[in-house]
Amino acid sequence: MVGMLAAMPPPAPRFAQPGDARFRARGDACPGALRLHRADDGALARVRVPGGVLTWEQADGLRELAGRLGDGELYLTSRGNVQLRGLGAECGSELASRMYEMGLLPSERHERVRNVVASPLSGLDGLGARDVRPWLTALDTLVCASEEAAGLSGRFLFALDDGRGDVDALGADVTLRARGDGDAELRIGALESVALVPADEAPGAALLAAVVFLEAAGGSGGASGSRSASGSGAWRVAELADGGASLFDEVVRRLRAAGPPVALGTVPVPGGAPPALGVVAGPGDTDALSVGLPLGRADAVRWRALTDLARDHGAGELRLTPWRGVVVPGVRRNRAPGALDALEAVGLVTGDRSPWTGVGACVGRPGCAKSLADVQGDAAAALPVAPRADALPVHWSGCERRCGHPRGEWVDVVAGPDGGYRVSVVRDGGRTGESEHVTGDPAALATAVATARTPRT
């Protein structure tokens, strides 16, 4: 019956487990700006934006390309990258040429492996141990200059955490986290063991870890997708049989052989949290504005509002976050409240009490042939008035792949073949309770999702 919930015993959510990717039969097909992906709504380009940092000119150029070559919208990913969708089949050459001109393709061979997330508020609010922007520049330069790094999968991820623990929680393959004593913690995958290295040597240590991973994986992924007969064929650290423990030991051995002794420590992976939305108090007389994009999408009006603000009243840049938000640094303090109101007026999320806060979704129909539903439309129709301050994040998926789902504890809403959805709470890749089947009625979905988002004590 419409609006009724019924307990079901569906299979547990299927997530990648260590060893799942061994001996893959094909290479990594992860899309990029040069390798486009064919979707039901046209071609898709994924533009890597290391650290999520764009100049306002680059951001405005992406808007222009989306409008002229694609569907007119920009889509943020869970790694702070940008996707253009609805592209024509013959646009590849022009798209690539414009990307080069805009400085977004410094190396053709490395364009899909420049996957780096960084603390979005680093250097802006005084809360981190250090500004990681120098690390970001150094690491991207090292990656683009490394022949070995070109063999990384398009899924391999680096994280640069300024010490607050936000991107350290995202499950990157290699993480650098700043410390107050001037050192950096080097983490491999989700291991609690860390190597302590001097901060100025940290980017080189991160690249070394990636190269050693490639050796352990047998040269898998990357441009050719090749691997040795003895390699695992893994694309990410979590897919190694031991979760990266032996990789960590080998990285430490090589670091010690190359320089002074490397200290070891044990640091649990933090819970992490996205930047608060709204005005972020900064140094001097400037603030940063932190906003969210509903379902990670921005049309030309919303995107132009951000780029105009960055150009006219900010520091001239945008920082895209792994939580599908945008930070605009350097806004004069006396202008910040009015600027935030203007962003809210065009539909951006400017406060944690917005009904869009914590809501994510895959692209769904009509863009994806595998999707069983228009999940973005259904998510919008089932929004509550406003979530609780401690509400769990929720992710809507059109199929069992759950593209773009968050980490940690979250509400899993998956479309079923009958037109309804399964709603459950997931923590660290496994369900914490029974799923409930909900019909497609928006009111029933809103009630079920709101109930599931309430943390259990």
C-alpha positions in Angstrom: 0.0 0.0 0.0 1.2 3.5 -0.7 2.8 5.1 2.3 3.3 1.8 4.2 6.6 0.4 5.3 7.3 -3.3 5.3 10.4 -5.0 6.6 12.4 -6.8 3.9 15.5 -9.0 4.1 17.4 -7.7 1.0 21.0 -8.5 0.6 23.5 -6.3 2.5 24.9 -3.4 0.4 27.7 -4.6 -1.8 30.9 -2.6 -1.4 34.4 -3.2 -2.5 36.3 -5.6 -0.2 40.0 -6.3 0.0 41.0 -8.5 -2.9 37.8 -7.9 -4.9 39.7 -6.3 -7.8 42.3 -8.9 -8.3 43.2 -9.9 -11.9 40.7 -7.6 -13.6 40.0 -8.5 -17.1 40.1 -4.9 -18.4 41.9 -1.7 -17.8 40.7 1.3 -15.8 37.9 3.0 -17.8 37.6 6.0 -15.3 36.6 9.0 -17.4 38.7 12.2 -17.7 38.8 15.4 -19.7 40.4 13.5 -22.6 38.8 10.1 -22.2 35.1 10.9 -22.3 32.5 8.5 -21.0 29.4 7.7 -23.0 26.2 8.1 -20.9 22.5 8.1 -21.8 22.4 11.9 -21.8 25.5 12.3 -23.9 29.2 12.2 -23.3 30.6 13.0 -19.8 34.0 14.7 -19.0 35.5 14.6 -15.6 38.0 17.4 -15.0 40.5 16.8 -12.2 40.9 19.9 -10.0 43.7 19.1 -7.4 42.7 20.4 -4.0 39.5 21.7 -5.6 41.3 25.0 -6.3 40.1 27.0 -9.4 40.8 30.5 -10.4 37.7 32.5 -11.1 38.8 32.5 -14.8 39.0 28.7 -14.9 35.7 28.4 -13.1 34.0 30.8 -15.6 35.6 28.9 -18.5 34.1 25.7 -17.3 30.7 27.4 -17.1 31.1 28.6 -20.7 32.0 25.1 -21.9 29.1 23.5 -20.1 26.7 25.9 -21.8 28.2 25.7 -25.3 29.1 22.0 -25.5 27.0 20.3 -22.8 23.8 20.5 -20.8 24.6 23.9 -19.2 25.2 22.6 -15.7 28.4 21.8 -13.7 28.4 18.7 -11.4 30.8 18.4 -8.4 32.1 15.0 -7.4 32.9 13.6 -4.0 36.6 14.4 -4.8 36.1 18.0 -5.5 36.4 17.5 -9.2 34.0 18.9 -11.9 32.0 16.9 -14.4 30.4 18.2 -17.6 27.5 16.2 -19.0 25.4 16.1 -22.1 28.4 16.7 -24.3 28.2 16.1 -28.1 30.1 13.2 -29.6 32.4 15.5 -31.7 33.4 17.9 -29.0 36.5 16.1 -27.6 39.1 18.1 -29.6 37.7 21.5 -28.8 37.2 20.5 -25.1 40.8 19.4 -24.8 42.1 22.5 -26.5 40.2 24.8 -24.2 41.3 22.8 -21.1 44.9 23.3 -22.1 44.4 27.0 -22.6 42.8 27.3 -19.1 45.7 25.5 -17.4 43.6 22.5 -16.4 45.6 19.9 -18.4 49.3 20.4 -17.4 50.1 16.8 -18.5 48.1 14.8 -21.0 49.5 11.5 -19.6 48.6 12.4 -16.0 45.3 14.1 -16.4 43.2 11.3 -14.9 45.7 10.6 -11.9 45.7 14.2 -10.5 43.3 13.1 -7.8 44.1 15.2 -4.7 41.7 16.4 -2.0 42.8 19.0 0.5 41.3 20.6 3.6 39.1 23.3 2.0 39.5 25.8 4.8 43.3 25.4 5.1 44.9 28.7 5.7 41.6 30.5 6.0 40.3 30.0 9.5 43.4 29.5 11.7 42.3 26.0 12.8 44.7 23.8 10.9 48.3 23.0 11.9 49.6 24.4 8.6 48.4 25.7 5.3 48.6 22.7 2.9 48.6 24.7 -0.3 52.4 24.4 -0.7 52.0 20.6 -0.4 49.3 20.7 -3.0 51.4 22.6 -5.5 54.5 20.4 -4.8 52.6 17.1 -5.0 50.8 17.9 -8.2 54.1 19.0 -9.8 55.8 15.7 -8.7 52.9 13.6 -9.9 52.9 15.3 -13.4 56.7 14.8 -13.7 56.7 11.1 -12.7 56.6 8.5 -15.4 55.6 5.9 -12.8 52.7 8.0 -11.5 51.1 8.0 -15.0 50.3 4.3 -14.3 48.0 5.0 -11.4 44.4 4.3 -11.7 42.0 7.2 -12.2 40.5 6.1 -8.8 43.7 6.4 -6.8 43.4 9.3 -4.3 45.8 11.5 -2.4 44.5 13.6 0.6 46.3 16.6 2.2 44.9 17.3 5.6 45.9 20.5 7.5 45.6 18.8 10.8 41.9 19.2 11.5 41.1 15.6 10.3 38.5 16.5 7.6 40.0 14.9 4.5 42.0 12.3 6.5 38.6 10.7 7.1 37.8 10.2 3.4 39.6 6.9 2.9 42.3 8.2 0.5 45.0 5.8 -0.7 47.8 8.1 0.6 47.1 10.8 3.2 49.4 13.5 4.5 48.2 15.1 7.7 50.0 18.1 9.2 51.1 18.2 12.8 51.7 21.1 15.2 55.4 20.0 15.7 56.3 20.6 12.1 56.2 17.0 11.0 53.6 15.3 8.8 51.8 12.0 9.3 51.9 9.7 6.2 49.0 7.3 6.2 48.5 4.4 3.8 44.8 3.6 3.2 42.8 3.1 6.4 45.7 1.9 8.5 46.1 3.4 12.0 49.9 3.1 11.7 51.5 6.3 10.4 55.0 7.3 9.4 56.2 10.7 10.7 58.2 12.6 8.1 59.5 16.2 7.9 56.9 18.5 6.5 59.0 19.7 3.6 59.6 16.1 2.5 56.0 15.1 2.8 54.9 15.5 -0.9 57.9 13.4 -2.0 57.0 10.7 0.6 53.4 10.7 -0.7 54.6 10.1 -4.3 56.9 7.4 -3.2 54.0 5.6 -1.5 52.0 5.7 -4.7 55.0 4.3 -6.8 55.5 1.5 -4.3 51.7 0.8 -4.5 52.0 0.4 -8.3 54.8 -2.1 -7.8 52.7 -4.1 -5.3 49.7 -4.0 -7.7 51.8 -5.2 -10.6 51.6 -2.0 -12.6 47.8 -2.1 -12.9 45.4 0.7 -13.9 46.6 3.9 -15.5 46.9 4.4 -19.2 47.3 0.8 -20.3 45.6 -1.2 -17.6 48.5 -3.7 -17.7 49.7 -5.8 -14.8 52.3 -8.5 -14.1 51.2 -12.1 -13.7 52.1 -11.9 -10.0 50.4 -8.6 -9.3 47.0 -8.1 -7.7 45.7 -5.8 -10.4 44.4 -3.5 -7.6 43.5 0.0 -8.4 43.3 1.2 -4.8 45.1 0.3 -1.5 41.9 -1.1 0.0 41.9 -3.8 -2.7 45.3 -5.2 -1.6 44.9 -8.5 0.3 46.3 -7.1 3.6 44.7 -3.6 3.3 48.1 -2.0 2.7 50.0 -3.3 5.7 52.9 -4.7 3.8 52.9 -1.7 1.5 53.3 0.6 4.5 56.3 -1.5 5.8 58.0 -1.2 2.4 57.3 2.6 2.2 58.9 3.1 5.6 61.9 0.9 4.6 62.5 3.0 1.5 62.0 6.3 3.3 64.6 5.3 5.9 67.0 4.2 3.3 66.7 7.5 1.5 67.3 9.8 4.4 67.1 10.3 8.2 65.2 7.8 10.4 61.5 7.9 10.1 59.5 7.7 13.3 56.4 5.6 13.6 53.1 6.2 15.4 49.5 5.1 15.8 46.8 7.6 14.9 43.2 6.4 14.5 41.4 7.5 11.4 39.3 10.5 12.4 35.5 10.9 12.0 35.9 14.1 9.9 33.3 16.7 9.0 32.7 19.0 6.1 33.2 22.8 6.5 30.3 24.5 8.2 28.1 26.4 5.8 27.9 30.2 6.0 30.4 32.9 6.9 33.8 31.5 8.0 35.8 34.0 10.0 39.3 34.5 8.6 42.4 36.5 9.4 42.5 40.3 9.1 39.4 41.9 7.7 38.4 39.1 5.3 36.1 36.0 5.7 35.4 33.0 3.5 31.9 32.0 2.4 31.1 28.3 2.5 28.0 27.1 0.5 26.6 23.9 -0.7 25.2 22.9 -4.2 21.9 21.0 -4.0 22.8 17.5 -5.2 26.2 18.9 -6.3 24.7 20.6 -9.3 25.0 24.2 -10.4 23.3 25.9 -13.4 24.8 28.9 -15.1 23.1 31.4 -12.8 24.4 29.8 -9.6 27.9 29.2 -10.9 28.2 32.7 -12.2 27.1 34.1 -8.8 30.1 32.3 -7.3 32.6 33.3 -9.9 31.5 36.9 -9.9 31.8 37.0 -6.1 35.3 35.5 -6.3 36.3 38.0 -9.0 34.8 41.2 -7.6 34.9 40.8 -3.9 37.0 37.7 -3.1 40.6 36.5 -3.5 39.9 35.4 -7.1 39.5 31.7 -6.5 37.0 29.0 -5.7 37.7 26.0 -3.6 35.5 23.0 -4.4 35.0 20.6 -1.5 34.7 16.8 -1.4 31.3 17.4 0.1 30.0 19.0 -3.1 30.3 22.5 -1.8 32.3 25.6 -2.7 34.4 28.0 -0.5 35.0 31.5 -1.7 38.0 33.0 0.2 39.0 36.6 0.8 35.6 38.3 1.0 35.7 41.6 2.9 34.1 41.2 6.3 31.7 44.1 5.8 30.5 42.5 2.5 30.2 38.9 3.7 26.6 38.9 5.1 25.1 40.5 2.0 27.1 38.3 -0.3 25.9 35.2 1.5 22.3 36.4 1.2 22.8 36.9 -2.6 24.1 33.3 -2.9 21.1 32.0 -1.0 18.8 34.0 -3.3 20.0 32.0 -6.3 19.4 28.7 -4.6 22.7 27.8 -3.0 22.8 26.2 0.4 24.1 28.7 2.9 23.3 27.2 6.3 23.2 23.8 8.1 19.4 24.0 8.5 18.7 23.9 4.8 16.7 20.7 3.8 19.4 20.0 1.3 22.2 19.7 3.9 23.7 16.3 3.9 21.6 15.1 0.9 23.4 13.4 -2.0 22.4 11.4 -5.0 23.8 9.7 -8.1 22.8 11.1 -11.4 20.0 8.6 -11.9 17.6 8.6 -14.8 17.7 9.8 -17.5 21.5 10.2 -17.5 22.4 6.6 -16.4 21.2 3.5 -18.2 21.7 1.4 -15.1 19.5 3.5 -12.8 16.1 2.2 -11.9 14.6 5.6 -11.0 14.9 9.4 -11.3 16.6 9.5 -7.9 17.4 13.2 -8.0 13.8 14.1 -8.7 12.6 11.7 -6.0 15.1 13.1 -3.5 13.9 16.6 -4.2 10.3 15.6 -3.8 11.0 13.8 -0.5 13.0 16.6 1.2 12.0 17.3 4.8 11.4 20.8 6.1 14.8 20.9 7.7 17.1 18.1 9.1 18.2 17.9 12.7 21.6 19.4 13.4 22.9 15.9 14.1 21.2 14.1 11.2 23.1 11.5 9.3 23.9 12.2 5.7 21.7 10.5 3.2 22.6 9.2 -0.3 20.1 8.2 -3.0 21.2 5.6 -5.5 19.5 4.4 -8.7 21.1 0.9 -8.5 23.3 -1.3 -6.3 26.5 0.4 -7.4 25.7 3.4 -5.1 28.0 5.8 -7.1 29.3 8.6 -5.0 28.1 7.3 -1.6 29.7 8.9 1.5 31.9 7.2 4.0 31.3 6.5 7.7 27.7 6.2 8.9 25.0 7.3 6.4 21.4 6.5 5.2 21.3 4.3 2.2 18.3 4.9 -0.1 18.4 2.5 -3.1 15.9 2.2 -5.9 14.3 -1.1 -6.5 12.8 -2.7 -9.6 9.3 -2.3 -8.3 9.4 1.5 -8.3 10.1 1.8 -4.6 13.2 2.2 -2.5 15.1 0.3 0.2 16.1 2.5 3.2 18.7 1.5 5.7 21.6 2.8 7.8 25.1 1.9 6.7 28.3 2.1 8.7 31.7 1.3 7.3 30.3 -0.7 4.4 27.7 -2.8 6.3 24.1 -2.3 7.3 23.6 -1.6 11.0 19.9 -2.7 11.0 17.2 -4.1 8.8 16.2 -2.4 5.6 12.7 -1.1 5.0 11.0 -1.1 1.7 9.2 2.1 0.9 6.9 2.8 -2.1 7.6 5.8 -4.4 5.2 8.1 -2.6 7.1 11.3 -1.6 5.5 11.6 1.8 6.3 8.0 2.7 9.9 8.4 1.5 10.3 11.7 3.4 9.1 10.0 6.6 11.3 6.9 6.2 14.4 8.9 5.3 13.9 11.4 8.2 13.5 8.6 10.7 16.6 6.8 9.4 18.7 10.0 9.6 18.0 10.4 13.3 21.1 9.0 15.1 20.4 6.1 17.4 21.6 6.4 20.9 
